[in-house]
Amino acid sequence: MPEQPTRTLNDGNKIPLLGLGVWQVPNGRECVDAVRWALELGYRHIDTAQAYGNEESVGQALRASGVPREDIFITTKFFPRRRDPVAEAEQSLRRLGVEQVDLYIIHWPQGGPSWAWAGMERARELGYSTSVGVSNFSVEELDQVTVAGSVVPAVDQVQFSPFEFRRGLLEECERRGVALEAYSPLGTGGHLGHATVREIAERLGRTPAQVLIRWCLERGIPVLPKSTHRERIEENGQVFDFALSEEDLAALDALDRTGGTEAARERKWW
Ligand code: A2P
């Protein structure tokens, strides 16, 4: 894998565009292996969360990989059913076995979008995280954080793919200097069999997963495919040696089912 392309966030921090997501990977061997393989294969960005319960395994894999800490971008997320982002960050750092993470984000706007932001800013001031941001926030929720705080969120991590092409949210994020990050870029696997995606993949001699990941990269959007299989982690990383044409991008854009929404979720779990 070539050197990982990055995007510069609004605070000057650089985020590698490709990251491994470890949502729903249980703490233990499976998670350690996935993260270790990803690092071996050249990934330099791992996305975990307090709610995933697997930060210990991520930390174990970081150490086992032998890759220098400063070469790896680590994101974790504040679990908003807890009260204190600072205290929870301290626990995350202990579990991960690192002195700071690169990005710390509010996992979802439980109890309102802005109450936790002062604690997030404090965690940043204390050096627990280089950047702070949010996840699953709509445009309106982003604005409430910005009004309440002194730091603009560096990112808004949302479910994003051609099928969830939240054009309104993307445009408003860009206007505010917030980097939208894509989770579930493969629709948790559900988008891989779609005829349009498959047709493009076959014509280009690539795989459906690579086409969906590349669609994000073409827009400079950090993208977080999840897999626990070595060969798929490798496949998902081989996305820097081809491009999608304007026609193929447009055909994928047309798959949007959100109506170009400014919302982060159609269905909320909180
Ligand atoms: P697994 O973890 O068993 O490899 P998303 O990133 O949208 O959340 O999608 C993750 C889902 O897609 C997981 O079920 C994962 O399965 C599957 N997946 C990830 N990469 C690939 C791939 N290259 N080919 C097929 N399925 C994949």
py3Dmol code that shows the C-alpha trace and the ligand (Angstrom):
import py3Dmol

protein = """\
ATOM      1  CA  MET A   1       0.000   0.000   0.000  1.00  0.00           C
ATOM      2  CA  PRO A   2       1.458   3.413  -0.889  1.00  0.00           C
ATOM      3  CA  GLU A   3       1.983   6.035   1.787  1.00  0.00           C
ATOM      4  CA  GLN A   4      -1.444   6.853   3.156  1.00  0.00           C
ATOM      5  CA  PRO A   5      -3.036  10.015   1.770  1.00  0.00           C
ATOM      6  CA  THR A   6      -4.327  12.359   4.442  1.00  0.00           C
ATOM      7  CA  ARG A   7      -6.726  15.235   4.862  1.00  0.00           C
ATOM      8  CA  THR A   8      -5.880  18.259   6.979  1.00  0.00           C
ATOM      9  CA  LEU A   9      -8.503  18.974   9.626  1.00  0.00           C
ATOM     10  CA  ASN A  10      -9.611  22.465  10.706  1.00  0.00           C
ATOM     11  CA  ASP A  11      -7.115  22.389  13.606  1.00  0.00           C
ATOM     12  CA  GLY A  12      -4.157  21.453  11.381  1.00  0.00           C
ATOM     13  CA  ASN A  13      -4.118  17.768  12.406  1.00  0.00           C
ATOM     14  CA  LYS A  14      -3.796  15.298   9.522  1.00  0.00           C
ATOM     15  CA  ILE A  15      -6.134  12.321   9.240  1.00  0.00           C
ATOM     16  CA  PRO A  16      -5.344   9.358   6.943  1.00  0.00           C
ATOM     17  CA  LEU A  17      -8.245   8.977   4.506  1.00  0.00           C
ATOM     18  CA  LEU A  18      -8.494   5.221   4.964  1.00  0.00           C
ATOM     19  CA  GLY A  19      -9.170   3.775   8.409  1.00  0.00           C
ATOM     20  CA  LEU A  20     -10.150   0.388   9.775  1.00  0.00           C
ATOM     21  CA  GLY A  21     -13.441   0.462  11.671  1.00  0.00           C
ATOM     22  CA  VAL A  22     -13.846  -2.078  14.479  1.00  0.00           C
ATOM     23  CA  TRP A  23     -17.535  -1.660  15.341  1.00  0.00           C
ATOM     24  CA  GLN A  24     -19.084  -4.969  16.438  1.00  0.00           C
ATOM     25  CA  VAL A  25     -15.719  -6.674  16.713  1.00  0.00           C
ATOM     26  CA  PRO A  26     -15.580  -8.234  20.176  1.00  0.00           C
ATOM     27  CA  ASN A  27     -12.669  -7.514  22.475  1.00  0.00           C
ATOM     28  CA  GLY A  28     -10.160 -10.345  22.119  1.00  0.00           C
ATOM     29  CA  ARG A  29      -8.326 -12.286  19.454  1.00  0.00           C
ATOM     30  CA  GLU A  30     -10.549 -11.298  16.527  1.00  0.00           C
ATOM     31  CA  CYS A  31     -10.055  -7.596  17.188  1.00  0.00           C
ATOM     32  CA  VAL A  32      -6.332  -7.876  17.893  1.00  0.00           C
ATOM     33  CA  ASP A  33      -5.819  -9.791  14.643  1.00  0.00           C
ATOM     34  CA  ALA A  34      -7.873  -7.377  12.529  1.00  0.00           C
ATOM     35  CA  VAL A  35      -6.017  -4.316  13.788  1.00  0.00           C
ATOM     36  CA  ARG A  36      -2.609  -5.993  13.570  1.00  0.00           C
ATOM     37  CA  TRP A  37      -3.273  -7.156   9.995  1.00  0.00           C
ATOM     38  CA  ALA A  38      -4.476  -3.717   8.986  1.00  0.00           C
ATOM     39  CA  LEU A  39      -1.291  -2.129  10.345  1.00  0.00           C
ATOM     40  CA  GLU A  40       0.857  -4.795   8.654  1.00  0.00           C
ATOM     41  CA  LEU A  41      -0.950  -4.113   5.385  1.00  0.00           C
ATOM     42  CA  GLY A  42      -0.240  -0.395   5.603  1.00  0.00           C
ATOM     43  CA  TYR A  43      -3.336   1.094   7.241  1.00  0.00           C
ATOM     44  CA  ARG A  44      -2.390   3.937   9.569  1.00  0.00           C
ATOM     45  CA  HIS A  45      -5.795   4.810  11.028  1.00  0.00           C
ATOM     46  CA  ILE A  46      -7.924   2.790  13.450  1.00  0.00           C
ATOM     47  CA  ASP A  47     -11.409   3.836  14.550  1.00  0.00           C
ATOM     48  CA  THR A  48     -12.728   2.457  17.845  1.00  0.00           C
ATOM     49  CA  ALA A  49     -15.130   3.656  20.573  1.00  0.00           C
ATOM     50  CA  GLN A  50     -15.786   3.286  24.271  1.00  0.00           C
ATOM     51  CA  ALA A  51     -19.131   1.698  23.379  1.00  0.00           C
ATOM     52  CA  TYR A  52     -17.440  -1.010  21.281  1.00  0.00           C
ATOM     53  CA  GLY A  53     -15.737  -2.453  24.358  1.00  0.00           C
ATOM     54  CA  ASN A  54     -12.614  -3.346  22.363  1.00  0.00           C
ATOM     55  CA  GLU A  55     -10.114  -0.585  23.161  1.00  0.00           C
ATOM     56  CA  GLU A  56      -7.854  -3.026  25.056  1.00  0.00           C
ATOM     57  CA  SER A  57      -7.536  -5.201  21.973  1.00  0.00           C
ATOM     58  CA  VAL A  58      -6.844  -2.204  19.771  1.00  0.00           C
ATOM     59  CA  GLY A  59      -4.079  -1.186  22.178  1.00  0.00           C
ATOM     60  CA  GLN A  60      -2.642  -4.687  22.233  1.00  0.00           C
ATOM     61  CA  ALA A  61      -2.535  -4.757  18.437  1.00  0.00           C
ATOM     62  CA  LEU A  62      -0.850  -1.338  18.256  1.00  0.00           C
ATOM     63  CA  ARG A  63       1.968  -2.591  20.456  1.00  0.00           C
ATOM     64  CA  ALA A  64       2.225  -5.961  18.681  1.00  0.00           C
ATOM     65  CA  SER A  65       2.425  -4.297  15.257  1.00  0.00           C
ATOM     66  CA  GLY A  66       5.759  -2.628  15.948  1.00  0.00           C
ATOM     67  CA  VAL A  67       4.548   0.427  14.007  1.00  0.00           C
ATOM     68  CA  PRO A  68       5.623   3.608  15.847  1.00  0.00           C
ATOM     69  CA  ARG A  69       2.775   5.206  17.777  1.00  0.00           C
ATOM     70  CA  GLU A  70       3.271   8.542  16.028  1.00  0.00           C
ATOM     71  CA  ASP A  71       2.646   6.919  12.657  1.00  0.00           C
ATOM     72  CA  ILE A  72      -0.842   5.713  13.641  1.00  0.00           C
ATOM     73  CA  PHE A  73      -3.993   7.817  13.853  1.00  0.00           C
ATOM     74  CA  ILE A  74      -6.317   6.546  16.597  1.00  0.00           C
ATOM     75  CA  THR A  75      -9.906   7.648  17.056  1.00  0.00           C
ATOM     76  CA  THR A  76     -12.075   6.798  20.000  1.00  0.00           C
ATOM     77  CA  LYS A  77     -15.559   8.006  20.899  1.00  0.00           C
ATOM     78  CA  PHE A  78     -17.113   9.313  24.085  1.00  0.00           C
ATOM     79  CA  PHE A  79     -19.995   7.086  25.200  1.00  0.00           C
ATOM     80  CA  PRO A  80     -22.692   9.712  25.838  1.00  0.00           C
ATOM     81  CA  ARG A  81     -24.633   7.647  28.359  1.00  0.00           C
ATOM     82  CA  ARG A  82     -21.804   8.560  30.710  1.00  0.00           C
ATOM     83  CA  ARG A  83     -21.439  12.014  32.223  1.00  0.00           C
ATOM     84  CA  ASP A  84     -17.856  13.142  31.934  1.00  0.00           C
ATOM     85  CA  PRO A  85     -15.860  13.128  28.689  1.00  0.00           C
ATOM     86  CA  VAL A  86     -12.612  13.865  30.578  1.00  0.00           C
ATOM     87  CA  ALA A  87     -12.942  10.944  33.009  1.00  0.00           C
ATOM     88  CA  GLU A  88     -13.982   8.617  30.187  1.00  0.00           C
ATOM     89  CA  ALA A  89     -11.034   9.753  28.052  1.00  0.00           C
ATOM     90  CA  GLU A  90      -8.680   8.853  30.889  1.00  0.00           C
ATOM     91  CA  GLN A  91     -10.161   5.358  30.935  1.00  0.00           C
ATOM     92  CA  SER A  92      -9.822   5.059  27.157  1.00  0.00           C
ATOM     93  CA  LEU A  93      -6.149   6.052  27.281  1.00  0.00           C
ATOM     94  CA  ARG A  94      -5.535   3.467  29.977  1.00  0.00           C
ATOM     95  CA  ARG A  95      -7.300   0.735  27.987  1.00  0.00           C
ATOM     96  CA  LEU A  96      -5.533   1.677  24.751  1.00  0.00           C
ATOM     97  CA  GLY A  97      -2.190   2.039  26.516  1.00  0.00           C
ATOM     98  CA  VAL A  98      -1.412   5.376  24.834  1.00  0.00           C
ATOM     99  CA  GLU A  99      -0.781   8.868  26.170  1.00  0.00           C
ATOM    100  CA  GLN A 100      -3.210  10.510  23.813  1.00  0.00           C
ATOM    101  CA  VAL A 101      -5.523   9.709  20.960  1.00  0.00           C
ATOM    102  CA  ASP A 102      -5.564  11.634  17.706  1.00  0.00           C
ATOM    103  CA  LEU A 103      -9.301  12.188  17.605  1.00  0.00           C
ATOM    104  CA  TYR A 104     -11.970  11.993  20.316  1.00  0.00           C
ATOM    105  CA  ILE A 105     -15.593  12.387  19.232  1.00  0.00           C
ATOM    106  CA  ILE A 106     -19.027  12.399  20.867  1.00  0.00           C
ATOM    107  CA  HIS A 107     -20.531   9.132  19.659  1.00  0.00           C
ATOM    108  CA  TRP A 108     -24.090  10.447  19.253  1.00  0.00           C
ATOM    109  CA  PRO A 109     -26.079  13.455  20.476  1.00  0.00           C
ATOM    110  CA  GLN A 110     -27.732  11.708  23.400  1.00  0.00           C
ATOM    111  CA  GLY A 111     -29.371  14.155  25.806  1.00  0.00           C
ATOM    112  CA  GLY A 112     -28.832  16.996  23.319  1.00  0.00           C
ATOM    113  CA  PRO A 113     -25.909  17.957  21.107  1.00  0.00           C
ATOM    114  CA  SER A 114     -24.030  20.465  23.244  1.00  0.00           C
ATOM    115  CA  TRP A 115     -23.843  19.389  26.923  1.00  0.00           C
ATOM    116  CA  ALA A 116     -20.725  17.236  26.506  1.00  0.00           C
ATOM    117  CA  TRP A 117     -18.765  19.674  24.350  1.00  0.00           C
ATOM    118  CA  ALA A 118     -17.116  21.619  27.175  1.00  0.00           C
ATOM    119  CA  GLY A 119     -15.756  18.306  28.494  1.00  0.00           C
ATOM    120  CA  MET A 120     -14.510  17.381  25.036  1.00  0.00           C
ATOM    121  CA  GLU A 121     -12.693  20.711  24.745  1.00  0.00           C
ATOM    122  CA  ARG A 122     -11.247  20.144  28.200  1.00  0.00           C
ATOM    123  CA  ALA A 123      -9.986  16.682  27.179  1.00  0.00           C
ATOM    124  CA  ARG A 124      -8.238  18.363  24.256  1.00  0.00           C
ATOM    125  CA  GLU A 125      -6.712  21.050  26.479  1.00  0.00           C
ATOM    126  CA  LEU A 126      -5.393  18.345  28.796  1.00  0.00           C
ATOM    127  CA  GLY A 127      -3.669  16.731  25.822  1.00  0.00           C
ATOM    128  CA  TYR A 128      -5.805  13.595  25.876  1.00  0.00           C
ATOM    129  CA  SER A 129      -6.672  14.104  22.207  1.00  0.00           C
ATOM    130  CA  THR A 130      -5.181  16.185  19.417  1.00  0.00           C
ATOM    131  CA  SER A 131      -8.559  16.788  17.782  1.00  0.00           C
ATOM    132  CA  VAL A 132     -12.157  16.666  18.963  1.00  0.00           C
ATOM    133  CA  GLY A 133     -15.316  16.152  16.990  1.00  0.00           C
ATOM    134  CA  VAL A 134     -18.748  14.565  16.831  1.00  0.00           C
ATOM    135  CA  SER A 135     -20.586  11.664  15.241  1.00  0.00           C
ATOM    136  CA  ASN A 136     -24.174  11.202  14.107  1.00  0.00           C
ATOM    137  CA  PHE A 137     -24.840  14.972  14.277  1.00  0.00           C
ATOM    138  CA  SER A 138     -27.178  16.718  11.820  1.00  0.00           C
ATOM    139  CA  VAL A 139     -26.419  20.231  10.528  1.00  0.00           C
ATOM    140  CA  GLU A 140     -28.667  21.733  13.178  1.00  0.00           C
ATOM    141  CA  GLU A 141     -26.928  19.780  15.940  1.00  0.00           C
ATOM    142  CA  LEU A 142     -23.514  20.793  14.623  1.00  0.00           C
ATOM    143  CA  ASP A 143     -24.564  24.427  14.800  1.00  0.00           C
ATOM    144  CA  GLN A 144     -25.702  24.054  18.382  1.00  0.00           C
ATOM    145  CA  VAL A 145     -22.266  22.723  19.343  1.00  0.00           C
ATOM    146  CA  THR A 146     -20.518  25.517  17.508  1.00  0.00           C
ATOM    147  CA  VAL A 147     -22.603  28.187  19.223  1.00  0.00           C
ATOM    148  CA  ALA A 148     -22.004  26.630  22.654  1.00  0.00           C
ATOM    149  CA  GLY A 149     -18.274  26.010  22.286  1.00  0.00           C
ATOM    150  CA  SER A 150     -15.024  27.738  21.470  1.00  0.00           C
ATOM    151  CA  VAL A 151     -13.693  24.979  19.196  1.00  0.00           C
ATOM    152  CA  VAL A 152     -15.478  23.931  15.991  1.00  0.00           C
ATOM    153  CA  PRO A 153     -15.712  20.117  15.747  1.00  0.00           C
ATOM    154  CA  ALA A 154     -12.956  18.781  13.490  1.00  0.00           C
ATOM    155  CA  VAL A 155     -15.163  15.996  12.121  1.00  0.00           C
ATOM    156  CA  ASP A 156     -18.699  14.683  11.955  1.00  0.00           C
ATOM    157  CA  GLN A 157     -18.587  10.917  11.485  1.00  0.00           C
ATOM    158  CA  VAL A 158     -21.792   9.632   9.902  1.00  0.00           C
ATOM    159  CA  GLN A 159     -23.239   6.711   7.983  1.00  0.00           C
ATOM    160  CA  PHE A 160     -22.294   7.606   4.424  1.00  0.00           C
ATOM    161  CA  SER A 161     -22.238   5.816   1.067  1.00  0.00           C
ATOM    162  CA  PRO A 162     -23.794   6.312  -2.373  1.00  0.00           C
ATOM    163  CA  PHE A 163     -27.016   4.970  -0.847  1.00  0.00           C
ATOM    164  CA  GLU A 164     -26.723   7.359   2.106  1.00  0.00           C
ATOM    165  CA  PHE A 165     -25.315  10.295   0.169  1.00  0.00           C
ATOM    166  CA  ARG A 166     -26.234  13.066   2.622  1.00  0.00           C
ATOM    167  CA  ARG A 167     -25.429  15.800   0.187  1.00  0.00           C
ATOM    168  CA  GLY A 168     -27.003  18.516   2.356  1.00  0.00           C
ATOM    169  CA  LEU A 169     -25.004  17.437   5.399  1.00  0.00           C
ATOM    170  CA  LEU A 170     -21.796  17.087   3.361  1.00  0.00           C
ATOM    171  CA  GLU A 171     -22.135  20.565   1.843  1.00  0.00           C
ATOM    172  CA  GLU A 172     -22.880  22.215   5.177  1.00  0.00           C
ATOM    173  CA  CYS A 173     -19.967  20.376   6.825  1.00  0.00           C
ATOM    174  CA  GLU A 174     -17.632  21.630   4.086  1.00  0.00           C
ATOM    175  CA  ARG A 175     -18.953  25.169   4.510  1.00  0.00           C
ATOM    176  CA  ARG A 176     -18.237  25.044   8.259  1.00  0.00           C
ATOM    177  CA  GLY A 177     -14.789  23.489   7.865  1.00  0.00           C
ATOM    178  CA  VAL A 178     -15.943  20.210   9.424  1.00  0.00           C
ATOM    179  CA  ALA A 179     -14.626  17.024   7.777  1.00  0.00           C
ATOM    180  CA  LEU A 180     -17.391  14.507   7.215  1.00  0.00           C
ATOM    181  CA  GLU A 181     -16.147  10.955   7.880  1.00  0.00           C
ATOM    182  CA  ALA A 182     -17.912   7.896   6.435  1.00  0.00           C
ATOM    183  CA  TYR A 183     -18.839   4.916   8.585  1.00  0.00           C
ATOM    184  CA  SER A 184     -20.613   1.837   7.164  1.00  0.00           C
ATOM    185  CA  PRO A 185     -19.363   2.733   3.663  1.00  0.00           C
ATOM    186  CA  LEU A 186     -20.329  -0.764   2.499  1.00  0.00           C
ATOM    187  CA  GLY A 187     -23.791  -0.525   4.092  1.00  0.00           C
ATOM    188  CA  THR A 188     -22.534  -3.083   6.648  1.00  0.00           C
ATOM    189  CA  GLY A 189     -22.087  -5.341   3.614  1.00  0.00           C
ATOM    190  CA  GLY A 190     -25.594  -4.754   2.242  1.00  0.00           C
ATOM    191  CA  HIS A 191     -24.551  -2.489  -0.639  1.00  0.00           C
ATOM    192  CA  LEU A 192     -21.993  -4.868  -2.110  1.00  0.00           C
ATOM    193  CA  GLY A 193     -24.497  -6.825  -4.178  1.00  0.00           C
ATOM    194  CA  HIS A 194     -26.216  -3.859  -5.839  1.00  0.00           C
ATOM    195  CA  ALA A 195     -26.304  -4.183  -9.631  1.00  0.00           C
ATOM    196  CA  THR A 196     -24.881  -0.705 -10.343  1.00  0.00           C
ATOM    197  CA  VAL A 197     -21.986  -1.169  -7.926  1.00  0.00           C
ATOM    198  CA  ARG A 198     -21.244  -4.618  -9.341  1.00  0.00           C
ATOM    199  CA  GLU A 199     -21.404  -3.454 -12.931  1.00  0.00           C
ATOM    200  CA  ILE A 200     -18.877  -0.672 -12.291  1.00  0.00           C
ATOM    201  CA  ALA A 201     -16.627  -3.021 -10.328  1.00  0.00           C
ATOM    202  CA  GLU A 202     -16.653  -5.677 -13.042  1.00  0.00           C
ATOM    203  CA  ARG A 203     -15.941  -3.173 -15.787  1.00  0.00           C
ATOM    204  CA  LEU A 204     -12.974  -1.725 -13.875  1.00  0.00           C
ATOM    205  CA  GLY A 205     -11.651  -5.095 -12.758  1.00  0.00           C
ATOM    206  CA  ARG A 206     -12.120  -4.116  -9.109  1.00  0.00           C
ATOM    207  CA  THR A 207     -14.428  -5.349  -6.348  1.00  0.00           C
ATOM    208  CA  PRO A 208     -17.716  -3.780  -5.175  1.00  0.00           C
ATOM    209  CA  ALA A 209     -16.091  -2.894  -1.829  1.00  0.00           C
ATOM    210  CA  GLN A 210     -13.247  -1.079  -3.593  1.00  0.00           C
ATOM    211  CA  VAL A 211     -15.718   0.898  -5.719  1.00  0.00           C
ATOM    212  CA  LEU A 212     -17.725   2.015  -2.666  1.00  0.00           C
ATOM    213  CA  ILE A 213     -14.574   2.996  -0.740  1.00  0.00           C
ATOM    214  CA  ARG A 214     -13.160   4.813  -3.768  1.00  0.00           C
ATOM    215  CA  TRP A 215     -16.409   6.800  -4.118  1.00  0.00           C
ATOM    216  CA  CYS A 216     -15.667   8.364  -0.706  1.00  0.00           C
ATOM    217  CA  LEU A 217     -11.984   8.915  -1.483  1.00  0.00           C
ATOM    218  CA  GLU A 218     -12.819  10.772  -4.701  1.00  0.00           C
ATOM    219  CA  ARG A 219     -14.434  13.409  -2.468  1.00  0.00           C
ATOM    220  CA  GLY A 220     -11.599  13.512   0.065  1.00  0.00           C
ATOM    221  CA  ILE A 221     -13.832  11.876   2.669  1.00  0.00           C
ATOM    222  CA  PRO A 222     -12.107   9.781   5.361  1.00  0.00           C
ATOM    223  CA  VAL A 223     -13.668   6.312   5.086  1.00  0.00           C
ATOM    224  CA  LEU A 224     -13.836   3.504   7.652  1.00  0.00           C
ATOM    225  CA  PRO A 225     -14.619   0.079   6.180  1.00  0.00           C
ATOM    226  CA  LYS A 226     -14.887  -2.676   8.769  1.00  0.00           C
ATOM    227  CA  SER A 227     -13.659  -6.229   8.285  1.00  0.00           C
ATOM    228  CA  THR A 228     -12.199  -8.956  10.436  1.00  0.00           C
ATOM    229  CA  HIS A 229     -10.882 -10.951   7.462  1.00  0.00           C
ATOM    230  CA  ARG A 230      -7.288 -10.427   6.400  1.00  0.00           C
ATOM    231  CA  GLU A 231      -7.952 -10.765   2.677  1.00  0.00           C
ATOM    232  CA  ARG A 232     -10.827  -8.276   2.844  1.00  0.00           C
ATOM    233  CA  ILE A 233      -8.812  -5.802   4.922  1.00  0.00           C
ATOM    234  CA  GLU A 234      -6.165  -6.053   2.206  1.00  0.00           C
ATOM    235  CA  GLU A 235      -8.717  -5.695  -0.608  1.00  0.00           C
ATOM    236  CA  ASN A 236     -10.274  -2.654   1.048  1.00  0.00           C
ATOM    237  CA  GLY A 237      -6.842  -1.058   1.279  1.00  0.00           C
ATOM    238  CA  GLN A 238      -6.105  -1.419  -2.443  1.00  0.00           C
ATOM    239  CA  VAL A 239      -7.989   1.688  -3.427  1.00  0.00           C
ATOM    240  CA  PHE A 240      -5.276   4.186  -4.304  1.00  0.00           C
ATOM    241  CA  ASP A 241      -4.362   2.856  -7.746  1.00  0.00           C
ATOM    242  CA  PHE A 242      -7.551   3.563  -9.670  1.00  0.00           C
ATOM    243  CA  ALA A 243     -10.120   6.311 -10.109  1.00  0.00           C
ATOM    244  CA  LEU A 244     -13.839   6.527 -10.871  1.00  0.00           C
ATOM    245  CA  SER A 245     -14.902   8.477 -13.948  1.00  0.00           C
ATOM    246  CA  GLU A 246     -17.379  11.364 -13.749  1.00  0.00           C
ATOM    247  CA  GLU A 247     -20.007   9.055 -15.290  1.00  0.00           C
ATOM    248  CA  ASP A 248     -19.454   6.313 -12.726  1.00  0.00           C
ATOM    249  CA  LEU A 249     -19.484   8.818  -9.858  1.00  0.00           C
ATOM    250  CA  ALA A 250     -22.774  10.219 -11.134  1.00  0.00           C
ATOM    251  CA  ALA A 251     -24.290   6.738 -11.476  1.00  0.00           C
ATOM    252  CA  LEU A 252     -23.307   6.002  -7.863  1.00  0.00           C
ATOM    253  CA  ASP A 253     -24.545   9.400  -6.632  1.00  0.00           C
ATOM    254  CA  ALA A 254     -27.951   8.562  -8.132  1.00  0.00           C
ATOM    255  CA  LEU A 255     -28.307   5.617  -5.736  1.00  0.00           C
ATOM    256  CA  ASP A 256     -28.947   8.019  -2.831  1.00  0.00           C
ATOM    257  CA  ARG A 257     -32.000   7.099  -0.784  1.00  0.00           C
ATOM    258  CA  THR A 258     -31.844   9.991   1.686  1.00  0.00           C
ATOM    259  CA  GLY A 259     -33.055  12.720  -0.651  1.00  0.00           C
ATOM    260  CA  GLY A 260     -29.839  14.664  -0.081  1.00  0.00           C
ATOM    261  CA  THR A 261     -30.638  15.091   3.591  1.00  0.00           C
ATOM    262  CA  GLU A 262     -28.950  17.305   6.185  1.00  0.00           C
ATOM    263  CA  ALA A 263     -29.721  14.620   8.783  1.00  0.00           C
ATOM    264  CA  ALA A 264     -27.140  12.159  10.066  1.00  0.00           C
ATOM    265  CA  ARG A 265     -29.541   9.275  10.652  1.00  0.00           C
ATOM    266  CA  GLU A 266     -32.903   8.178   9.318  1.00  0.00           C
ATOM    267  CA  ARG A 267     -33.489   6.037  12.397  1.00  0.00           C
ATOM    268  CA  LYS A 268     -31.980   6.901  15.754  1.00  0.00           C
ATOM    269  CA  TRP A 269     -31.110   4.390  18.443  1.00  0.00           C
ATOM    270  CA  TRP A 270     -30.905   7.002  21.203  1.00  0.00           C
TER     271      TRP A 270
END
"""
ligand_1 = """\
27
A2P
P -16.342 -9.197 7.762
O -16.022 -8.293 8.913
O -16.856 -10.535 8.186
O -15.212 -9.288 6.784
P -19.222 -1.584 6.710
O -17.801 -1.222 6.569
O -20.138 -0.870 5.775
O -19.718 -1.542 8.122
O -19.355 -3.127 6.243
C -18.804 -4.157 7.017
C -19.387 -5.484 6.599
O -18.969 -5.785 5.266
C -18.907 -6.611 7.462
O -19.958 -7.533 7.580
C -17.739 -7.195 6.685
O -17.599 -8.569 6.949
C -18.161 -6.971 5.256
N -17.010 -6.694 4.375
C -16.002 -5.824 4.606
N -15.155 -5.782 3.564
C -15.633 -6.646 2.641
C -15.203 -7.044 1.353
N -14.104 -6.536 0.815
N -15.955 -7.965 0.689
C -17.074 -8.484 1.239
N -17.535 -8.139 2.452
C -16.834 -7.223 3.154
"""
view = py3Dmol.view(width=600, height=400)
view.addModel(protein, "pdb")
view.setStyle({"model": 0}, {"cartoon": {"style": "trace"}})
view.addModel(ligand_1, "xyz")
view.setStyle({"model": 1}, {"stick": {}})
view.zoomTo()
view.show()
